[in-house]
């Protein structure tokens, strides 16, 4: 399906609900949510977040961590990224 066809299909669907403020609000909220995810790589689902936490805990258990003995040491490391 081409972009032009998809745009026409979306417009037809919006025409069907154009007088229903509640439905239009739901569509607007959904569009905001999916476009934010595209623009902001830090946004993630609950499942993605907890998968990242689990991975970090596993790495910590395996000793794959970075530790610093001082604030200056940490700042040096960060500045060299």
Backbone atoms as SQL, in Angstrom:
CREATE TABLE atoms (id INTEGER PRIMARY KEY, chain TEXT, resi INTEGER, resn TEXT, atom TEXT, x REAL, y REAL, z REAL);
INSERT INTO atoms VALUES
  (1, 'A', 1, 'UNK', 'N', 0.852, -1.172, 0.000),
  (2, 'A', 1, 'UNK', 'CA', 0.000, 0.000, 0.000),
  (3, 'A', 1, 'UNK', 'C', 0.901, 1.239, 0.000),
  (4, 'A', 2, 'UNK', 'N', 0.575, 2.201, -0.836),
  (5, 'A', 2, 'UNK', 'CA', 1.389, 3.406, -0.932),
  (6, 'A', 2, 'UNK', 'C', 1.040, 4.392, 0.172),
  (7, 'A', 3, 'UNK', 'N', 1.893, 5.360, 0.344),
  (8, 'A', 3, 'UNK', 'CA', 1.644, 6.400, 1.353),
  (9, 'A', 3, 'UNK', 'C', 0.358, 7.155, 1.027),
  (10, 'A', 4, 'UNK', 'N', 0.133, 7.413, -0.246),
  (11, 'A', 4, 'UNK', 'CA', -1.083, 8.121, -0.661),
  (12, 'A', 4, 'UNK', 'C', -2.325, 7.311, -0.306),
  (13, 'A', 5, 'UNK', 'N', -2.272, 6.008, -0.535),
  (14, 'A', 5, 'UNK', 'CA', -3.406, 5.150, -0.193),
  (15, 'A', 5, 'UNK', 'C', -3.618, 5.093, 1.323),
  (16, 'A', 6, 'UNK', 'N', -2.527, 5.017, 2.064),
  (17, 'A', 6, 'UNK', 'CA', -2.645, 4.994, 3.529),
  (18, 'A', 6, 'UNK', 'C', -3.242, 6.297, 4.052),
  (19, 'A', 7, 'UNK', 'N', -2.792, 7.424, 3.489),
  (20, 'A', 7, 'UNK', 'CA', -3.354, 8.716, 3.899),
  (21, 'A', 7, 'UNK', 'C', -4.846, 8.778, 3.613),
  (22, 'A', 8, 'UNK', 'N', -5.264, 8.277, 2.450),
  (23, 'A', 8, 'UNK', 'CA', -6.691, 8.275, 2.093),
  (24, 'A', 8, 'UNK', 'C', -7.479, 7.394, 3.048),
  (25, 'A', 9, 'UNK', 'N', -6.928, 6.235, 3.393),
  (26, 'A', 9, 'UNK', 'CA', -7.606, 5.324, 4.323),
  (27, 'A', 9, 'UNK', 'C', -7.756, 5.964, 5.703),
  (28, 'A', 10, 'UNK', 'N', -6.710, 6.619, 6.171),
  (29, 'A', 10, 'UNK', 'CA', -6.767, 7.297, 7.477),
  (30, 'A', 10, 'UNK', 'C', -7.796, 8.410, 7.448),
  (31, 'A', 11, 'UNK', 'N', -7.813, 9.187, 6.373),
  (32, 'A', 11, 'UNK', 'CA', -8.775, 10.284, 6.257),
  (33, 'A', 11, 'UNK', 'C', -10.211, 9.766, 6.248),
  (34, 'A', 12, 'UNK', 'N', -10.447, 8.659, 5.550),
  (35, 'A', 12, 'UNK', 'CA', -11.792, 8.070, 5.528),
  (36, 'A', 12, 'UNK', 'C', -12.204, 7.634, 6.928),
  (37, 'A', 13, 'UNK', 'N', -11.274, 7.042, 7.669),
  (38, 'A', 13, 'UNK', 'CA', -11.579, 6.611, 9.031),
  (39, 'A', 13, 'UNK', 'C', -11.861, 7.805, 9.932),
  (40, 'A', 14, 'UNK', 'N', -11.098, 8.877, 9.775),
  (41, 'A', 14, 'UNK', 'CA', -11.334, 10.073, 10.579),
  (42, 'A', 14, 'UNK', 'C', -12.678, 10.707, 10.236),
  (43, 'A', 15, 'UNK', 'N', -13.063, 10.655, 8.965),
  (44, 'A', 15, 'UNK', 'CA', -14.366, 11.201, 8.564),
  (45, 'A', 15, 'UNK', 'C', -15.510, 10.475, 9.257),
  (46, 'A', 16, 'UNK', 'N', -15.339, 9.187, 9.516),
  (47, 'A', 16, 'UNK', 'CA', -16.377, 8.402, 10.173),
  (48, 'A', 16, 'UNK', 'C', -16.589, 8.816, 11.626),
  (49, 'A', 17, 'UNK', 'N', -15.549, 9.325, 12.264),
  (50, 'A', 17, 'UNK', 'CA', -15.664, 9.681, 13.683),
  (51, 'A', 17, 'UNK', 'C', -15.555, 11.189, 13.919),
  (52, 'A', 18, 'UNK', 'N', -15.650, 11.977, 12.862),
  (53, 'A', 18, 'UNK', 'CA', -15.397, 13.415, 12.981),
  (54, 'A', 18, 'UNK', 'C', -16.331, 14.134, 13.950),
  (55, 'A', 19, 'UNK', 'N', -17.512, 13.574, 14.215),
  (56, 'A', 19, 'UNK', 'CA', -18.455, 14.225, 15.120),
  (57, 'A', 19, 'UNK', 'C', -18.429, 13.642, 16.529),
  (58, 'A', 20, 'UNK', 'N', -17.539, 12.706, 16.769),
  (59, 'A', 20, 'UNK', 'CA', -17.436, 12.055, 18.084),
  (60, 'A', 20, 'UNK', 'C', -16.165, 12.558, 18.782),
  (61, 'A', 21, 'UNK', 'N', -16.336, 13.549, 19.655),
  (62, 'A', 21, 'UNK', 'CA', -15.192, 14.177, 20.319),
  (63, 'A', 21, 'UNK', 'C', -14.382, 13.165, 21.134),
  (64, 'A', 22, 'UNK', 'N', -15.053, 12.218, 21.763),
  (65, 'A', 22, 'UNK', 'CA', -14.367, 11.216, 22.571),
  (66, 'A', 22, 'UNK', 'C', -13.452, 10.342, 21.727),
  (67, 'A', 23, 'UNK', 'N', -13.970, 9.887, 20.585),
  (68, 'A', 23, 'UNK', 'CA', -13.162, 9.054, 19.696),
  (69, 'A', 23, 'UNK', 'C', -11.998, 9.849, 19.104),
  (70, 'A', 24, 'UNK', 'N', -12.249, 11.078, 18.724),
  (71, 'A', 24, 'UNK', 'CA', -11.181, 11.912, 18.177),
  (72, 'A', 24, 'UNK', 'C', -10.084, 12.137, 19.217),
  (73, 'A', 25, 'UNK', 'N', -10.484, 12.318, 20.476),
  (74, 'A', 25, 'UNK', 'CA', -9.502, 12.503, 21.544),
  (75, 'A', 25, 'UNK', 'C', -8.657, 11.249, 21.724),
  (76, 'A', 26, 'UNK', 'N', -9.293, 10.071, 21.652),
  (77, 'A', 26, 'UNK', 'CA', -8.551, 8.818, 21.772),
  (78, 'A', 26, 'UNK', 'C', -7.544, 8.672, 20.630),
  (79, 'A', 27, 'UNK', 'N', -7.967, 9.028, 19.415),
  (80, 'A', 27, 'UNK', 'CA', -7.063, 8.953, 18.268),
  (81, 'A', 27, 'UNK', 'C', -5.904, 9.931, 18.454),
  (82, 'A', 28, 'UNK', 'N', -6.215, 11.150, 18.892),
  (83, 'A', 28, 'UNK', 'CA', -5.173, 12.160, 19.102),
  (84, 'A', 28, 'UNK', 'C', -4.172, 11.688, 20.156),
  (85, 'A', 29, 'UNK', 'N', -4.671, 11.111, 21.250),
  (86, 'A', 29, 'UNK', 'CA', -3.783, 10.605, 22.306),
  (87, 'A', 29, 'UNK', 'C', -2.900, 9.480, 21.788),
  (88, 'A', 30, 'UNK', 'N', -3.483, 8.588, 20.994),
  (89, 'A', 30, 'UNK', 'CA', -2.708, 7.488, 20.434),
  (90, 'A', 30, 'UNK', 'C', -1.616, 8.009, 19.502),
  (91, 'A', 31, 'UNK', 'N', -1.971, 8.950, 18.652),
  (92, 'A', 31, 'UNK', 'CA', -0.984, 9.515, 17.726),
  (93, 'A', 31, 'UNK', 'C', 0.151, 10.202, 18.476),
  (94, 'A', 32, 'UNK', 'N', -0.180, 10.914, 19.555),
  (95, 'A', 32, 'UNK', 'CA', 0.867, 11.553, 20.365),
  (96, 'A', 32, 'UNK', 'C', 1.816, 10.499, 20.922),
  (97, 'A', 33, 'UNK', 'N', 1.212, 9.410, 21.425),
  (98, 'A', 33, 'UNK', 'CA', 2.022, 8.372, 22.051),
  (99, 'A', 33, 'UNK', 'C', 2.954, 7.705, 21.042),
  (100, 'A', 34, 'UNK', 'N', 2.456, 7.374, 19.862),
  (101, 'A', 34, 'UNK', 'CA', 3.324, 6.671, 18.913),
  (102, 'A', 34, 'UNK', 'C', 4.335, 7.603, 18.262),
  (103, 'A', 35, 'UNK', 'N', 4.025, 8.878, 18.132),
  (104, 'A', 35, 'UNK', 'CA', 5.012, 9.791, 17.550),
  (105, 'A', 35, 'UNK', 'C', 6.081, 10.155, 18.566),
  (106, 'A', 36, 'UNK', 'N', 5.751, 10.195, 19.850),
  (107, 'A', 36, 'UNK', 'CA', 6.762, 10.445, 20.888),
  (108, 'A', 36, 'UNK', 'C', 7.781, 9.320, 20.903),
  (109, 'A', 37, 'UNK', 'N', 7.307, 8.083, 20.791),
  (110, 'A', 37, 'UNK', 'CA', 8.226, 6.952, 20.802),
  (111, 'A', 37, 'UNK', 'C', 9.188, 7.032, 19.640),
  (112, 'A', 38, 'UNK', 'N', 8.724, 7.516, 18.520),
  (113, 'A', 38, 'UNK', 'CA', 9.589, 7.627, 17.349),
  (114, 'A', 38, 'UNK', 'C', 10.645, 8.706, 17.564),
  (115, 'A', 39, 'UNK', 'N', 10.257, 9.806, 18.197),
  (116, 'A', 39, 'UNK', 'CA', 11.151, 10.944, 18.365),
  (117, 'A', 39, 'UNK', 'C', 12.068, 10.835, 19.574),
  (118, 'A', 40, 'UNK', 'N', 11.669, 10.099, 20.580),
  (119, 'A', 40, 'UNK', 'CA', 12.432, 10.046, 21.822),
  (120, 'A', 40, 'UNK', 'C', 12.880, 8.613, 22.110),
  (121, 'A', 41, 'UNK', 'N', 14.142, 8.325, 21.849),
  (122, 'A', 41, 'UNK', 'CA', 14.609, 6.954, 22.057),
  (123, 'A', 41, 'UNK', 'C', 14.644, 6.527, 23.524),
  (124, 'A', 42, 'UNK', 'N', 14.469, 7.467, 24.446),
  (125, 'A', 42, 'UNK', 'CA', 14.493, 7.094, 25.863),
  (126, 'A', 42, 'UNK', 'C', 13.146, 6.573, 26.343),
  (127, 'A', 43, 'UNK', 'N', 12.089, 6.804, 25.581),
  (128, 'A', 43, 'UNK', 'CA', 10.786, 6.287, 25.975),
  (129, 'A', 43, 'UNK', 'C', 10.742, 4.795, 25.698),
  (130, 'A', 44, 'UNK', 'N', 10.186, 4.033, 26.636),
  (131, 'A', 44, 'UNK', 'CA', 10.093, 2.591, 26.456),
  (132, 'A', 44, 'UNK', 'C', 8.884, 2.064, 27.199),
  (133, 'A', 45, 'UNK', 'N', 8.475, 0.890, 26.819),
  (134, 'A', 45, 'UNK', 'CA', 7.343, 0.259, 27.493),
  (135, 'A', 45, 'UNK', 'C', 7.782, -0.249, 28.863),
  (136, 'A', 46, 'UNK', 'N', 6.814, -0.595, 29.658),
  (137, 'A', 46, 'UNK', 'CA', 7.084, -1.147, 30.976),
  (138, 'A', 46, 'UNK', 'C', 7.920, -2.430, 30.852),
  (139, 'A', 47, 'UNK', 'N', 7.562, -3.252, 29.863),
  (140, 'A', 47, 'UNK', 'CA', 8.276, -4.508, 29.650),
  (141, 'A', 47, 'UNK', 'C', 9.735, -4.247, 29.267),
  (142, 'A', 48, 'UNK', 'N', 9.963, -3.270, 28.382),
  (143, 'A', 48, 'UNK', 'CA', 11.332, -2.930, 27.981),
  (144, 'A', 48, 'UNK', 'C', 12.138, -2.424, 29.175),
  (145, 'A', 49, 'UNK', 'N', 11.491, -1.592, 30.002),
  (146, 'A', 49, 'UNK', 'CA', 12.176, -1.046, 31.171),
  (147, 'A', 49, 'UNK', 'C', 12.642, -2.163, 32.102),
  (148, 'A', 50, 'UNK', 'N', 11.721, -3.074, 32.422),
  (149, 'A', 50, 'UNK', 'CA', 12.075, -4.142, 33.361),
  (150, 'A', 50, 'UNK', 'C', 13.053, -5.142, 32.740),
  (151, 'A', 51, 'UNK', 'N', 13.013, -5.313, 31.419),
  (152, 'A', 51, 'UNK', 'CA', 14.013, -6.156, 30.751),
  (153, 'A', 51, 'UNK', 'C', 15.393, -5.524, 30.900),
  (154, 'A', 52, 'UNK', 'N', 15.476, -4.203, 30.790),
  (155, 'A', 52, 'UNK', 'CA', 16.752, -3.500, 30.977),
  (156, 'A', 52, 'UNK', 'C', 17.244, -3.628, 32.407),
  (157, 'A', 53, 'UNK', 'N', 16.332, -3.525, 33.359),
  (158, 'A', 53, 'UNK', 'CA', 16.701, -3.675, 34.776),
  (159, 'A', 53, 'UNK', 'C', 17.231, -5.085, 35.020),
  (160, 'A', 54, 'UNK', 'N', 16.521, -6.093, 34.489),
  (161, 'A', 54, 'UNK', 'CA', 16.964, -7.483, 34.663),
  (162, 'A', 54, 'UNK', 'C', 18.349, -7.702, 34.063),
  (163, 'A', 55, 'UNK', 'N', 18.580, -7.131, 32.893),
  (164, 'A', 55, 'UNK', 'CA', 19.890, -7.269, 32.242),
  (165, 'A', 55, 'UNK', 'C', 20.982, -6.608, 33.079),
  (166, 'A', 56, 'UNK', 'N', 20.701, -5.432, 33.618),
  (167, 'A', 56, 'UNK', 'CA', 21.685, -4.736, 34.444),
  (168, 'A', 56, 'UNK', 'C', 21.993, -5.526, 35.720),
  (169, 'A', 57, 'UNK', 'N', 20.962, -6.101, 36.333),
  (170, 'A', 57, 'UNK', 'CA', 21.187, -6.913, 37.534),
  (171, 'A', 57, 'UNK', 'C', 22.032, -8.138, 37.222),
  (172, 'A', 58, 'UNK', 'N', 21.778, -8.758, 36.081),
  (173, 'A', 58, 'UNK', 'CA', 22.567, -9.923, 35.673),
  (174, 'A', 58, 'UNK', 'C', 24.026, -9.537, 35.443),
  (175, 'A', 59, 'UNK', 'N', 24.249, -8.403, 34.805),
  (176, 'A', 59, 'UNK', 'CA', 25.617, -7.930, 34.582),
  (177, 'A', 59, 'UNK', 'C', 26.310, -7.640, 35.912),
  (178, 'A', 60, 'UNK', 'N', 25.581, -7.065, 36.854),
  (179, 'A', 60, 'UNK', 'CA', 26.159, -6.761, 38.165),
  (180, 'A', 60, 'UNK', 'C', 26.545, -8.055, 38.886),
  (181, 'A', 61, 'UNK', 'N', 25.679, -9.075, 38.803),
  (182, 'A', 61, 'UNK', 'CA', 25.985, -10.356, 39.441),
  (183, 'A', 61, 'UNK', 'C', 27.223, -11.000, 38.831),
  (184, 'A', 62, 'UNK', 'N', 27.462, -10.749, 37.540),
  (185, 'A', 62, 'UNK', 'CA', 28.620, -11.310, 36.856),
  (186, 'A', 62, 'UNK', 'C', 29.870, -10.449, 37.046),
  (187, 'A', 63, 'UNK', 'N', 29.730, -9.342, 37.763),
  (188, 'A', 63, 'UNK', 'CA', 30.861, -8.465, 38.007),
  (189, 'A', 63, 'UNK', 'C', 31.180, -7.529, 36.855),
  (190, 'A', 64, 'UNK', 'N', 30.277, -7.426, 35.914),
  (191, 'A', 64, 'UNK', 'CA', 30.495, -6.541, 34.764),
  (192, 'A', 64, 'UNK', 'C', 29.974, -5.140, 35.104),
  (193, 'A', 65, 'UNK', 'N', 30.654, -4.487, 36.022),
  (194, 'A', 65, 'UNK', 'CA', 30.250, -3.158, 36.477),
  (195, 'A', 65, 'UNK', 'C', 31.454, -2.227, 36.481),
  (196, 'A', 66, 'UNK', 'N', 31.183, -0.957, 36.523),
  (197, 'A', 66, 'UNK', 'CA', 32.240, 0.047, 36.635),
  (198, 'A', 66, 'UNK', 'C', 32.051, 0.726, 37.982),
  (199, 'A', 67, 'UNK', 'N', 33.120, 0.787, 38.752),
  (200, 'A', 67, 'UNK', 'CA', 33.048, 1.456, 40.049),
  (201, 'A', 67, 'UNK', 'C', 34.064, 2.596, 40.086),
  (202, 'A', 68, 'UNK', 'N', 33.789, 3.555, 40.924),
  (203, 'A', 68, 'UNK', 'CA', 34.662, 4.717, 41.062),
  (204, 'A', 68, 'UNK', 'C', 34.949, 4.934, 42.537),
  (205, 'A', 69, 'UNK', 'N', 36.171, 5.339, 42.822),
  (206, 'A', 69, 'UNK', 'CA', 36.543, 5.587, 44.212),
  (207, 'A', 69, 'UNK', 'C', 36.368, 7.060, 44.586),
  (208, 'A', 70, 'UNK', 'N', 36.125, 7.902, 43.565),
  (209, 'A', 70, 'UNK', 'CA', 35.915, 9.320, 43.873),
  (210, 'A', 70, 'UNK', 'C', 35.061, 9.960, 42.782),
  (211, 'A', 71, 'UNK', 'N', 34.543, 11.108, 43.117),
  (212, 'A', 71, 'UNK', 'CA', 33.741, 11.879, 42.164),
  (213, 'A', 71, 'UNK', 'C', 34.590, 12.307, 40.967),
  (214, 'A', 72, 'UNK', 'N', 35.823, 12.662, 41.228),
  (215, 'A', 72, 'UNK', 'CA', 36.721, 13.086, 40.152),
  (216, 'A', 72, 'UNK', 'C', 36.994, 11.943, 39.173),
  (217, 'A', 73, 'UNK', 'N', 37.183, 10.753, 39.712),
  (218, 'A', 73, 'UNK', 'CA', 37.417, 9.592, 38.861),
  (219, 'A', 73, 'UNK', 'C', 36.198, 9.330, 37.964),
  (220, 'A', 74, 'UNK', 'N', 35.035, 9.472, 38.537),
  (221, 'A', 74, 'UNK', 'CA', 33.794, 9.290, 37.767),
  (222, 'A', 74, 'UNK', 'C', 33.683, 10.359, 36.688),
  (223, 'A', 75, 'UNK', 'N', 33.960, 11.616, 37.037),
  (224, 'A', 75, 'UNK', 'CA', 33.876, 12.701, 36.074),
  (225, 'A', 75, 'UNK', 'C', 34.882, 12.510, 34.930),
  (226, 'A', 76, 'UNK', 'N', 36.088, 12.048, 35.260),
  (227, 'A', 76, 'UNK', 'CA', 37.078, 11.763, 34.220),
  (228, 'A', 76, 'UNK', 'C', 36.578, 10.704, 33.251),
  (229, 'A', 77, 'UNK', 'N', 35.987, 9.658, 33.814),
  (230, 'A', 77, 'UNK', 'CA', 35.452, 8.591, 32.981),
  (231, 'A', 77, 'UNK', 'C', 34.342, 9.121, 32.077),
  (232, 'A', 78, 'UNK', 'N', 33.410, 9.898, 32.640),
  (233, 'A', 78, 'UNK', 'CA', 32.322, 10.472, 31.858),
  (234, 'A', 78, 'UNK', 'C', 32.828, 11.415, 30.767),
  (235, 'A', 79, 'UNK', 'N', 33.823, 12.216, 31.101),
  (236, 'A', 79, 'UNK', 'CA', 34.377, 13.156, 30.118),
  (237, 'A', 79, 'UNK', 'C', 35.078, 12.461, 28.966),
  (238, 'A', 80, 'UNK', 'N', 35.510, 11.226, 29.176),
  (239, 'A', 80, 'UNK', 'CA', 36.190, 10.489, 28.123),
  (240, 'A', 80, 'UNK', 'C', 35.248, 9.648, 27.263),
  (241, 'A', 81, 'UNK', 'N', 33.966, 9.721, 27.520),
  (242, 'A', 81, 'UNK', 'CA', 32.999, 8.968, 26.702),
  (243, 'A', 81, 'UNK', 'C', 32.869, 9.571, 25.331);
